[in-house]
C-alpha cells in the first residue's frame, strides 16, 4: 500500500520542483530529480545519493487532482479535533499548491527513508509557509505535529 507525505503550500511565492531541488542542493548536493515532467502536474523522482526516495507531484488548486486531495485533507482535519484544527483547516483553504510524495521504501528501513525525506519537509517549512501531512500521522509545522489524525 502506498505511503504519502504532502506539503500544503500557503506561501504566496511560487514553487516548482526545480526550485525545491535548488534549495535542497544548497544544503547537500546529493539531491537530484530524475524524469522531470513539466506540469501541470509537475512530476519527478526525488533521489538522494542516487537512490529513489519519492515520486513527487506538484499540483495547483485549479487541477482536479489537487481539488480532490485538498477535499480529502479537509475531511481528515475535520475528523481530527484538536487545539490547532482551525490552523490546519485554514491552511487547506488557503493552499496555493500541493506537493505529494509517494514514498519509495526500496530495501531501506522505514525510519531511514523517512529521516532522509524529513530534510525535504524541513527545507520547505523554513523557506515556504505551509504544513506537512503524513498518512497515518497527521499535520505538522516547523514545531512538530500540530494535529494528530484520529
C-alpha positions, -999 to +999 in steps of 0.1 A: +000+000+000+015+034-009+025+058+018+022+095+011+035+127+026+022+160+014+032+197+016+003+222+017+019+253+004+003+286+016+032+309+008+025+334-020+059+328-036+056+303-064+073+269-061+083+244-086+102+211-083+134+226-098+132+255-072+128+229-045+158+209-058+179+241-059+172+247-023+179+212-012+212+211-032+224+243-015+224+222+018+235+189+002+245+183-035+235+146-032+199+156-041+186+152-076+154+149-097+150+123-124+124+123-152+112+158-145+080+164-165+066+199-167+031+203-155+005+206-147+010+185-127+048+187-125+063+153-117+097+138-110+115+111-090+133+125-060+167+109-054+193+112-027+228+099-034+215+083-065+187+063-047+150+069-053+132+082-022+099+095-035+078+101-066+069+138-064+039+155-079+032+193-076-004+202-082-021+236-083-056+243-068-073+246-101-064+210-111-089+182-103-063+161-085-054+190-062-091+197-055-097+161-046-066+158-024-074+191-006-110+179+000-096+146+014-072+165+037-100+188+048-121+158+057-092+142+077-087+175+096-124+180+103-125+145+118-094+151+140-103+176+167-076+194+185-064+229+195-047+235+161-076+221+140-085+256+128-049+264+118-049+232+096-083+239+081-072+275+073-040+263+056-060+238+035-085+265+025-056+289+015-035+263-003-016+277-033-001+243-043+002+208-030+033+186-033+025+149-029+054+125-023+047+088-027+074+073-005+097+047-021+110+023+005+133+002-017+154-020+006+157+006+033+142+006+068+111+028+072+129+052+097+160+055+074+138+066+045+116+090+065+147+106+081+160+115+046+126+128+035+123+149+066+151+171+051+127+179+022+099+190+046+123+209+068+136+229+039+101+237+028+089+246+063+119+270+067+116+286+032+079+285+023+049+288+046+028+257+048+021+224+066+032+188+061+007+160+061+018+124+066-005+094+061-015+078+094+002+106+115-013+140+110-003+176+102+030+192+112+046+226+111+081+236+119+075+229+156+063+193+150+030+175+150+001+200+155-029+179+147-028+141+151-052+120+129-079+103+149 
